[in-house]
Amino acid sequence: MRRTAVRLFAVAVLIVSALGVGTAWEIFRFEAKGPLNANATVIVPQGSGLSDIAHLLAKNGIVSSALTFEAGVKIFGGEWPLKAGEYAISANASPRDVMDLLQSGRTVLRKLTIAEGLTAAQVAQELRAAWGLMGEVPQMPGEGRILPETYRYTYGDSRAEMVSRMTKAMDEQLATLWAHRVPNLPLKNPQEALILASIVEKETGRPEERPHVASVFLNRLEKGMRLQSDPTVVFSLTMGAGPLGRPLTHADLETPSPYNTYQIDGLPPGPIDNPGREAILAVTHPAQTDDLYFVADGNGGHAFAHTLEDHNRNVGKLRKAQARRENEEAHRDNEAPKISPSAGSGVSPVP
């Protein structure tokens, strides 16, 4: 105990001798609680020196004195440099706590979530809006090359590197799911699975329906029937720039395009969006059905059918439900009823 006291006294004497009484007192405050009364974040720019960092911390109210922090790091920091980045500082963190954190490089992990079904242009918008990413968005890869997922990054990471991570993730996921596909699919390669998955992704927002929707399209491919998918028509009109912003018309369905599956046989030449893992899984592991048709059921899901007769019956039910809702809304608003001519999204409308 006495030896420890002697050492501390010796250190104090050395500090006082080297720096003066005032500075020595500041150093003894290095272990004291800091002035922050709530958690905060601070960004240490690349190339910042110790003095720059000390004044940055003092300016942001993280330490009470730049001198205390700078002197403390010189004495207690050893050979470990302070690292640039974005840091989460806890309330009342002492200068030593802050030094330890900046030496560790444990920067804030941010998240960027790419939703299933976004087009390449929409993913680019998400990347531009992601705070903390640096650099321009590079030339985006084609549709279907980005895996929708939540990606973690730190302040200063580049947008170009993020795109590279996203494309690598899709390559790996697609390769794995294709390698474990069920046998005898009417698909030649992983790219065809990706194209069909992008259509399935847009056709239903219900995860439990994806394998059933996939089975309908696969059954139609087996029989040489056209897919007749509304989302492919939307893509043929917008080329992925964004939502169409209006209902499809019969003229839209008849507009020639290599992506319009009402006009072409088989699959379109490429994906129409970036499908998620579950959509790809639905295509490589579809439900076992003999259905060839589906149409919206008016409740957020779809009604499936094997025969055109049953499908037309489902379409009739949908139109009656639409008319009933519109009549009810018109009655509430004291307006004349307006009956929509659309049968809703689905395949093979009433001939």
Sequence and secondary structure as in RCSB ss.txt:
>XXXX:A:sequence
MRRTAVRLFAVAVLIVSALGVGTAWEIFRFEAKGPLNANATVIVPQGSGLSDIAHLLAKNGIVSSALTFEAGVKI
FGGEWPLKAGEYAISANASPRDVMDLLQSGRTVLRKLTIAEGLTAAQVAQELRAAWGLMGEVPQMPGEGRILPET
YRYTYGDSRAEMVSRMTKAMDEQLATLWAHRVPNLPLKNPQEALILASIVEKETGRPEERPHVASVFLNRLEKGM
RLQSDPTVVFSLTMGAGPLGRPLTHADLETPSPYNTYQIDGLPPGPIDNPGREAILAVTHPAQTDDLYFVADGNG
GHAFAHTLEDHNRNVGKLRKAQARRENEEAHRDNEAPKISPSAGSGVSPVP
>XXXX:A:secstr
 HHHHHHHHHHHHHHHHHH HHHHHHHHGGGS  S SS EEEEE TT  HHHHHHHHHHTTSSS HHHHHHHHHH
H TT     EEEEE TT  HHHHHHHHHHT    EEEE  TT  HHHHHHHHHH TT BS       TT S  SE
EEE TT BHHHHHHHHHHHHHHHHHHHHHT  SS S  SHHHHHHHHHHHHHH S GGGHHHHHHHHHHHHHHT 
    HHHHHHHHHTTSS   S   HHHHTS  TT TTTSSS  SS SS   HHHHHHHHS       EEEE SSS
SEEEESSHHHHHHHHHHHHHHHHHHHHHHHHHHT          SBSS   
